[in-house]
Amino acid sequence: MPIQIPNDLPAAETLKKENIFVMTQTRAETQQIRPLEIVLLNLMPTKIVTETQLSRLLGNTPLQVHLELMKMSTHKSKNVSQEHLLTFYKTFDELKDRKFDGMIITGAPVELMEFEQVDYWPELCEIMEWSKTNVHSTFHICWGAQAGLYYHYGIRKHTLEKKLFGVFPHRADYKRAILLRGFDDEFWVPHSRHTTVLREDIAAIPGLKIVASSNEAGVYCVMNKQGRQIFVTGHSEYDADTLNREYVRDKNLGLPIEPPANYFPDDDDTQAPIVRWRGHAHLLFSNWLNYFVYQTTPYDIMTIGQDEEDANV
């Protein structure tokens, strides 16, 4: 089944060329199917790139998804046109009276700042509080995961000695987790961050479960026991060239940066990178949509937040 996106969203043409089944809003409105209502809170400066990456993953499942895009009203984006934002994005005030089957909160390039120093932190806190009653399952990515763990559970982030940058092997800590159903014993995930969360801080919270981790990259996936909140510290959604673009950007800025680990053949940045994570990225989002959204969300969307059934995590 397709992902339903606005008629003229730039991601549509890109995904069609990749044979991802995309359905325009006009076509979807003629079908007698209730699609899954998913809202994407896009905090990344490269908004169109992130929209496309996540739409690609959400669209490659048997489920029809209606995607809404949310922006922060207390922050002005500099890397995307205001026309794009006005055409395709809505503010929290425009969406807060609605219910959603799922929500994705992306990362943001603000991780070296204290949470309270981020200009949109109060608005983000309001959104995360709202998600507890208006969203069936929320999927947090990278800084979004750190922000969620801090807001909901008081878990602080810690600065790393050097940037964690590359593609790293991971294993399941909780082998029966249905979020990882179908995963190999070892799977690879891209990371690009300066901060981390500590295993012992998460283990001290009775309501949280560590699902997967890496010897090099640390804790990767955490969820609450109901499956209503999922926190992923890596970037499974990244394209093949995303780490390379970040690497070239930092080199051109004169920043101290090493080639991404386990990315270029023999660490030779003149060669095309090796993609090791694409299959597991699709499986991760497919499992989330199926087991944590579709299988347990109420058919009457307005009853979300009212004594809901939990996922068998």
N, C-alpha and C positions, 0 to 999 in steps of 0.2 A: 504494500500500500504506500501511497505517496506522503510526502510532507506538504502541507498546505501553507503557502507563503503569500505575501502581497503580490499583486499582479506584476509590478515592475521592479521588484527587488533585484539588484544586480546579481545576487547569488543565483537567481533562477537560470540565467543563460549558462553560467559556469557549470552548474549541476546537470543541466540537460545534456551538455557536451560530454559529461562523464557517465551518461546513461543512468543517473539517479532519477527515480520517478518523482517528478515535481508536479503538483497540482496547483493551479492558480485559484485564488479566492473565488473568482467568478464560477469556475467549474465545480468547485467543492460545494457551493451553495445549492447546487441542483441535486445533490445526493442526499438520500435519507439515511445518513450515518452520523452518529455523534462522534466527532473526532476528539482525540485527546487534546485538551487545552494546555499548552506549554508556554510559559513566559520566560524569555531570556533577558536577564539583567546584564547587559553588556558593558563592562567597566574598562575594557581594553581600548587603547587609543586607536588601534587598527580595526575599527569597527566592521568594515565590510569583509576583511579577511576572516575575522572571528565568526561573523554571521555565516559565512560560507562553510567554514570548517565544521561548525556545530550542526548546520542544516544538513550537511553531507551525512553525518552520523545518524541524525534523527530520521532522515529520509530513507535509510537503508534497512527498514524493518517492515513486517507485515501490517503495521498499525498506521492509521491515518492520524497525522499530527497537525494541529493548527498552531502555528508559532506566532506569538506576539513578542515584539521587541520593546524593552523598557530602557529608558535613559534616566540619569540623575538630573533633577531640576536644579540642584545646588552646585553643579559643576559644568563648566563650558568646555566642550571637546574642541581640540585644536587641530586634530588630524583627519577630520571628516567634515564635509560640507554641511552647513546648516540646512540646506535644502534636503539632503539625505535624511538628516535627523527629523526634520519636520514632516517629511513624507512617510517615513516608515516607523518612527519611534513614538512611544507615548510615555508620559511621565507617570510616576507612582500615583499622583492625584487622579489621573485619568483611569487608572486600573484598579485602585484599591477597593472599589465596591464589588469587584468580580471575584470569582473562585477559579482556581487553576488546579488541574490534575498534577502538574509538575512544574518545577522552576529550576533554572540553571543560573547560578551566580558565578561570573567569570573571575579570572584573576585581574590584577591591575598593577602597573609599575610604580607602586608606592610602598613597597614592603620594607624599605629602610626607615620609613617614618613610623612614629608611634601611631597606633590606630586613631587616637583622639586628635592627632595633628592633621589627618586627612580632611580636606575641606567638606566632603560630603558624608563624613562619618555619622553625624546625627540622623541624616536621611536614611543611610544604609541600615542603621540600627532600627529605625521605624519599619523599614521593609522586612528585615529579618524577624522582627516581632510579629508583624502581620502574617508572615509566611506560616507561622505555627497554627493559625486558625483558617487561613484562606488557601493554603497549598497542601496537596496530599503528600508529595515527596519533593524535597529540595536537594539538588545536586550542586555542591560547591566545588570550585576548581582553584587550585594554587593559592594565591592571596585570598581569594574568596573563601577557601577552606579555612585558612588561618583566621580570617575575620569572623567566620561562623563559629569556630571553636572558641574563640576569645569571647564573643558576645554571649553565646548560649551557655558556655561551660567555664569561662574564666581562664582558659588555657592560653598562656602567653607564647609568643614566637621568640626565637633566639637567633641572633646574627651568626652566620657561619664565618669561619676564618677566610675562606675564599668562595667565590660563586660556585654553586653546584650547577654544572653545565654539561649536558650530554644525554646519552641514552643508556639506561642502567637496567640490569636484570633484577627481577622481583620474584618473590614467592609468597604464597598464601600463608598467613598466620592462622586463619580460620578456614580450614579446608572444606567445610560444608557450606560456606557462604554461597547463596544462590546468585549473588552479584557476580561471582567469578565462575559460574557454571560454564563448562566448556573450555576453560582456560588450561593451557599447558602448565606443567609443574613449574616451569620458569617462563616468565614473560617480560618483555622490555617496554620501558616507558621513558619518554623524554622529560627532562627537568631543566628548568632555567630559573634559578632563584638564589637569593642571598641569605635567606632565613629558613628556619625549620621549626618544627614542634617536636617535643621530646616524648619518647615512648612512655617514660615513667609518669609524666604529667597526665597523659591520656589514660593510662592504666589505673590511675587513682580515681577516675570518675566511674562510678558503678554503672551508669547508663550508657557507656560507650564501649565499643568493641573494635579492636584493631583487626582489620580484615587482611591486609597485605602490607609487606614492607620490603626493604632492600638493604643489604649490608652497606652499600655505598650511599644511597639516597635517603635512608631512614624510613620512617613511617610513610606509607603511600596512601592507604585507604582506611578510613574510619567511618563507622556508622553508629547511630543510636540503635538501641535494641528493637525499636519498632520499625526501623527502616524508613522513617519519615525524614531523616536528615543523613545525607551522605557527604563525606568530606574527602576529596582526592587532591593530593599535593602536587601531582605531576600534570603533564599536558598531553594526554593521549590524543587529543584532537588535533595536534600540530600536523601541518603538511610536511612533505618530504624536505622542503627547503627552508622551513621556518627557523631552525637553529642556525643554518648557514647565514640567513639574512641578519639575525641578531649578532652573529659572530663578525660579519663584515661591517655592520653598523658600529660596533664597539671598537673594532680595529681602526676604522676611519676617524673615530672620535679620540683616538690615542689612549683608550682605556686599557688597563692590564687585563688581557683576555687570552685564554688558551683555546685551541681548537676543541669543539665539543667532544667529550669522551665517547668512544664506541660509535662514532658517527661517520667519519670519513675512512675509507679503506687505508689501513696503515697510517692513520692520522695525517694523511696527505690531503690538504685542503684544495688541491687542484683537481681532485677526483670527485665524482658525483657521490653524495652520501648514500649509505645503505639504510633502507627503511626496514626496521625490525618490529615495529609496533602497530602497523595498520590493522592487521586482523584482530588483535586483541582490543584495539580502540573500538571497532565496530561491535564486537561482542559485549564490551563493557556497557555501551549505551543501549544496545538492544536488550540486554538483561535488565538494566534499570527501567527502561520503558515497559517491558513486559511484566516483570515480577514485582516491581515497586510502585508502578503507576497503573497500568492497564488491569492487572489481575485483582487489585485491591481497592482502586478508587471507586466511589459510589457512582451509579449510573446517573442519578440526580445530582448534578455537580453542585447545586446549592446546599447540599447536606455535608459537603466537605468540612471537616473540623468538628462534626457532631458524632462522637462515639464511633470512630471509623475502625474498620478492620485493619490490623497490622500485617505487614508482610512476614512470611515465614523465613526470616533472615538466616 
